[in-house]
Amino acid sequence: MTDLLERVRARGGRPASRIGTAAAILVLATAAAAAVAPGVFTATDPARTDISAVLRPPSPGHPLGTDELGRDLFARLVHGTGPSLAIGIGATVVGLALGLVIAGAALLGPRLLDDLLMRVTDIGLAFPEILLALLVIAVLGPGPANAAIAIGVGSAPGFARLLRSRARVVQTALYVEAAKGFGVRPIVATVRHVVPNAVGPVVVLATISAGTNIIIAAGLSFLGFGAAPPPPSGA
């Protein structure tokens, strides 16, 4: 009886799971389409001001209303999707690359270097990412490209810590020990066996970080360190 109930629950949960997956794919596809071809969604100029239409509520002509300068918010949202995704994905790539370098050095280097890098990583994790990004922007200067680099540097400690911890677990697996026993060099075993089996959680973290990085970019733009107006950033 218990097995039958579990089967019914499992079958009942599958459609909901598929609907959720389909909805997520639809949202991502819409965002990608808006980033590539914003003109398909709206023909309104996102930078066009209209003093007579300041702070209008949603209407057929302005689906999301207007801002304090009379600019169409829907048009600015659509045209800002591309820059926002570029900053979010670019920052994720920078953070993942730096995290991979730090984790690789910690794994392949001596124990002293591992301890030193992990302590520095722990210090980085103690600070909010936006604070680390502000410190980097203070050196590089404002701008969308520098904002992406700064946000990536801020997210690097999280990637480094996750990569290193997952790789340490995989390193103790029997197949890795067997490969070393057959004479495979440590760096080859790391690249061929450890890294491919440790990237699963990293992919999940990178997906989450892309959205988080867009939010941080919005905060930097609000402070005047990101994309400068009038072009919309979407964030």
FENNOR-V799854 format. One record per backbone hydrogen bond with DSSP energy under -1.0 kcal/mol. CO is the residue of the C=O (numbers start at 1). NH is the residue of the N-H. Records with the same first field share a line. If there is no record, write none. Layout:
CO->NH  NH
//
This chain:
1->5
2->6
3->7
4->8
5->9
6->10
7->11
8->12
9->13
10->14
13->17
14->18
15->19
16->20
17->21
18->22
19->23
20->24
21->25
22->26
23->27
24->28
25->29
26->30
27->31
28->32
29->33
30->34
31->35
32->36
33->37
37->40
38->41  42
45->48
50->53
56->66
62->59  65
65->73
67->55  70
69->50
71->67
72->76
73->77
74->78
75->79
76->80
78->81
80->84
81->85
82->86
83->87
84->88
85->89
86->90
87->91
88->92
89->93
90->94
91->95
92->96
93->97
94->98
95->99
96->100
97->101
98->102
99->103
100->104
101->105
102->106
103->107
104->108
105->109
110->114
111->115
112->116
113->117
114->118
115->119
116->120
117->121
118->122
119->123
120->124
121->125
124->127
128->132
129->133
130->134
131->135
132->136
133->137
134->138
136->139  140
137->141
143->147
144->148
145->149
146->150
147->151
148->152
149->153
150->154
151->155
152->156
155->159
156->160
157->161
158->162
159->163
160->164
161->165
162->166
163->167
164->168
165->169
166->170
167->171
170->173
173->177
174->178
175->179
176->180
177->181
178->182
179->184
180->183
185->189
186->190
187->191
188->192
189->193  194
190->195
195->198
199->203
200->204
201->205
202->206
203->207
204->208
205->209
206->210
207->211
208->212
209->213
210->214
211->215
212->216
213->217
214->218
215->219
216->220
217->221
218->222
219->223
220->225
225->143
//
